[in-house]
């Protein structure tokens, strides 16, 4: 198999703001045709890293290559081939959907028709509505549409679904999947593990400006050594030692968080009855018991001891 | 003609649309200056000169003296006891007190122009009544034609003020808003040419300037019969230079600011001295002469002088080249400095 074509690459990328190191030696390879996700909590340096790749921020150190070109050589030509959606951009409030897209379309030599892009993001009916009168989901779809008018080879999406309701989020996911299906490349940042799981071929888990894990979502989950999480809490007064919990059949790992105890297990149907028997033998009463498939969130927690989101 | 798909066309069009959809902006640029002109034009309209109040101190022959003075159309005379007459003179209610006797005495405050004027008028009336014969025959012609009234002075000043206000607020505000919403950064992520972005501000300013100019000149013409004595083309050239120059100053004021409050402070600081010194509401010649060179170096002073030369004096634009050079220099220096300082993100 020939090595994959590289759409974007950075090596040893660094950027600090005063004393704060935002990106601390970041290495990435984004393959052509894949959807690559940067997953990490707020403040992990994802946006800073992406804005350096987009040529909007000057790195302090490190190598950057985008679509085989470097920033500072022929930026105009390079920008013609990129689509960018920035975090928290507010488009002009008193322009309509169509006027906004006409404006963005005019910057590119080649691309899709505005009509077609409005169709893709399902805003045809809103073409004459002012941006300020759109819902959050519609505004976000318009922001992505502004990045799609050029029919880019590489699309950057910086937290495209933050703050959206589940339905709007799913609509945007469909957009991204459709774009990827046409053989083009997406670089996406998110702090939603479900989003990374659904959209991304490969995910880099980022924390404190560094990549701490890299792989397909299933590979990353496989690093936990087991695929299920059993979460339980004891009735007030009860305590359980890690020692005997680890000896319950099938338990790979034990984690505690507030009142909850989290067991990483390979087979729920073996570990849960064993756990119940042990609890009964020790006269401990359960307050709560749930199980779920291990997710990227569990991967992040296992790596850092923290959650992706603070809620 | 550039095509509708050209970025410069699209950028200019979006500037114009956004502005036209902002009711507050329309008020400040079009309605406010017209209201200002209307209010000041009415307050300072030319009135027939009022008769000056004078008094004759009670004494022998005072009644006859008062009748003689009162017969002069510019004077209104009465007789008063000595104390009261002096009191009223001191408090400014009288311009002059005449004390009958040999010789007749004039009491007045020489630092007040109405006092000096009343003294001359009263003396003239008394001497003529006593049989003075003026050896030089004279004829009076009263000047009341358009061009010499306060409103004729005011309208050009308001045009200049509007070029400054609309140029600076229009460009400065929009740019800071773009920066605050991260829209500048978003545009930078496209292949948009930065020069197209900046030029779109110049073009949209020029288009609105024509409308603003038409509104003020048209209003002055229809309501107060304020004429443009020079050529309309000259006025347009002056206005184009003025508008672009203040758009440059607006760009400079907004080149670093991240907040609306920040840019408002800077622009008020820049504009306030010109509101006062640049001869918008009253002639700057009223300030001490040592200040004139500095006042004349301000862009609004130079612009107002050039507008008045074309509108009021009707002189050729060639006569205003030094003023236009000052205006243009401010614009070019501001624009160049702004380009170097400009913060895109």
Interface residues (C-beta under 8 A of the other chain):
Chain A: X54 X55 X56 X76 X77 X79 X80 X82 X84 X86 X88 X89 X90 X91 X92 X94 X95 X99 X102 X103 X104 X105 X106 X107 X108 X109 X130 X146 X150
Chain B: X5 X6 X7 X9 X10 X11 X13 X14 X17 X18 X21 X22 X181 X182 X183 X185 X186 X188 X189 X190 X191 X192 X193 X345
